[in-house]
Amino acid sequence: MTQDLEKETRDRAQKYRCQVADSIGGLMELWAFKRIMGRMWALLYLADQPLSAAELGEALQVSPGSISMTVSELLKWGVVKKTTLDYRRGDGTWQRQERETYDRGDGAGVLLYCRARQTVILT
């Protein structure tokens, strides 16, 4: 029963986030921005965890192409940034990766470090 209550709470919170995102999208549209830009920005800001493109598409009910174009526009405005990182793979080789990141301002990230393996733990 606890799991059902947790799922219901998550679903209700997501419903409210989407309602707020729709309102912000409407407000952004008044300022001559695309409604989808405001909706996506709001969802990114209100999310309690990072969102994938697929999760954004599902929440906003838009196609992957629309998500990609909107992220590109948010990159141009500086709301979303590209972050490059070097990632050590399991076989010991390094791989350079790029990710779109969003800065909420007054936040801090903490990376777990494994002393035995001398590496950051990514979950």
Solvent accessible surface area in square Angstrom, and as a share of the most:
residue,aa,sasa,rsa
1,M,205,0.92
2,T,93,0.54
3,Q,146,0.65
4,D,102,0.53
5,L,110,0.55
6,E,86,0.39
7,K,111,0.47
8,E,91,0.41
9,T,72,0.42
10,R,142,0.52
11,D,73,0.38
12,R,110,0.40
13,A,37,0.29
14,Q,62,0.28
15,K,116,0.49
16,Y,113,0.43
17,R,48,0.18
18,C,31,0.19
19,Q,94,0.42
20,V,66,0.38
21,A,1,0.01
22,D,58,0.30
23,S,78,0.50
24,I,42,0.21
25,G,0,0.00
26,G,18,0.18
27,L,81,0.40
28,M,41,0.18
29,E,84,0.38
30,L,144,0.72
31,W,154,0.54
32,A,100,0.78
33,F,56,0.23
34,K,116,0.49
35,R,100,0.36
36,I,32,0.16
37,M,8,0.03
38,G,0,0.00
39,R,44,0.16
40,M,0,0.00
41,W,81,0.29
42,A,0,0.00
43,L,2,0.01
44,L,28,0.14
45,Y,91,0.34
46,L,63,0.31
47,A,6,0.04
48,D,114,0.59
49,Q,109,0.49
50,P,129,0.81
51,L,51,0.25
52,S,54,0.35
53,A,63,0.49
54,A,82,0.63
55,E,77,0.34
56,L,8,0.04
57,G,10,0.10
58,E,129,0.58
59,A,26,0.20
60,L,3,0.01
61,Q,147,0.66
62,V,44,0.25
63,S,62,0.40
64,P,115,0.72
65,G,42,0.40
66,S,28,0.18
67,I,4,0.02
68,S,67,0.44
69,M,129,0.58
70,T,3,0.02
71,V,26,0.15
72,S,50,0.32
73,E,40,0.18
74,L,4,0.02
75,L,47,0.23
76,K,171,0.73
77,W,160,0.56
78,G,39,0.37
79,V,47,0.27
80,V,6,0.03
81,K,113,0.48
82,K,105,0.44
83,T,54,0.32
84,T,71,0.41
85,L,62,0.31
86,D,75,0.39
87,Y,77,0.29
88,R,112,0.41
89,R,108,0.40
90,G,83,0.80
91,D,105,0.54
92,G,41,0.39
93,T,72,0.42
94,W,149,0.52
95,Q,68,0.30
96,R,168,0.61
97,Q,38,0.17
98,E,98,0.44
99,R,123,0.45
100,E,87,0.39
101,T,53,0.31
102,Y,54,0.20
103,D,100,0.52
104,R,116,0.42
105,G,49,0.47
106,D,158,0.82
107,G,65,0.62
108,A,101,0.78
109,G,76,0.73
110,V,130,0.75
111,L,123,0.61
112,L,106,0.53
113,Y,125,0.47
114,C,31,0.18
115,R,207,0.76
116,A,100,0.78
117,R,174,0.63
118,Q,134,0.60
119,T,35,0.20
120,V,59,0.34
121,I,76,0.39
122,L,103,0.51
123,T,163,0.95
